[in-house]
Amino acid sequence: METLSLLQRAGQSNSEKTMREQRVAISLSLAIGFFMLVGKSYAYAITGSAAILSDAAESVVHVFAVGFASFSLWLSQRPPDVSHPYGHEKIGFFSAGIEGTLIVLAAAYIVYAAIEKWLAGLSLQNLSTGTFYVVGAALVNSVLGGYLVWKGKRTGSLILLANGKHVFTDVWTSVGVVGGLILTMVTGWLPFDPIVAILAAANIVWSGGQMIRRSVGGLMDEGDKELEGSISQVLNEETRLRGIAYHQLRYRNTGTSLWVEVHLLFPNNISLETAHNQASDLEAAMLKKLPVSLKITTHLEPGDEHDRAHKRFQAPHS
């Protein structure tokens, strides 16, 4: 029991450290996103390029999305209360869904603006300067996106992971925009600009759709075979070590932590105190071996009389 207490205290300290790391990461994303928006807006103002407008529009979405993600991160770290006894961690899936929806809406605006400019007559200037700004933004965002994805995986934060993948979408949009601007400058054919903007919008729609898909999957407690395999492997090792069995494994990912429920089957002649101590030791081992923020609930049952005991509660067949 002392070992479990030490692990719990260490877990609490690690959890506080994780929260601080996540807050720093999301604040950095917001600050850099704002400066990227300013730079791309200036590039659009001096060039009139629909392709650069598409890049700037996604940066607008990024700033709004990170603002909501920052709120979601704060709320997800609030402790459980009377209204939300399981806590607020699932707000991360809402955050990812809203960010994905905003991305899709931005793509629709990009297509509209590109077609409108094309029909109204294309006029571009200062393309070399505008290209320089977009390249700079892409380099900064590639570093930021890598950092957010790494930090999201390291801390188990869906919010940071979704934000990092959005930033990478922004990077690929910028790469496409740069390619279109170079083609326009080399060939002198102005329609390359709106065409690239429309292609960038199509890529944005795909990215936004994937984020919405992950959001729905998380809210519906969709299973993860790889994660389930990791949990089962640890359970197999620990139950075999103690000479017990288990069944009814269930788990859910809240976007910040992993909740696990499992029934442990003990021999009939074991005392309740001994069974409880073994269950506590097993929980401590799982906390140590699984590299995620873990919340475990174990249900203790007699192995030999298990089926007979449960049949008493089954409704008779009509």
Secondary structure, 3 states (H helix, E strand, C coil): CHHHHHHHHHHHHHHHHHHHHHHHHHHHHHHHHHHHHHHHHHHHHHHCCHHHHHHHHHHHHHHHHHHHHHHHHHHHCCCCCCCCCCCCCCHHHHHHHHHHHHHHHHHHHHHHHHHHHHHHCCCCCCHHHHHHHHHHHHHHHHHHHHHHHHHHHHHCCHHHHHHHHHHHHHHHHHHHHHHHHHHHHHHCCCCHHHHHHHHHHHHHHHHHHHHHHHHHHHHCCCCCHHHHHHHHHHHHHHHHHHCCEEEEEEEEECCCCEEEEEEEEECCCCCHHHHHHHHHHHHHHHHHHCCCCEEEEEEEEECCCHHHHHHCCCCCCC
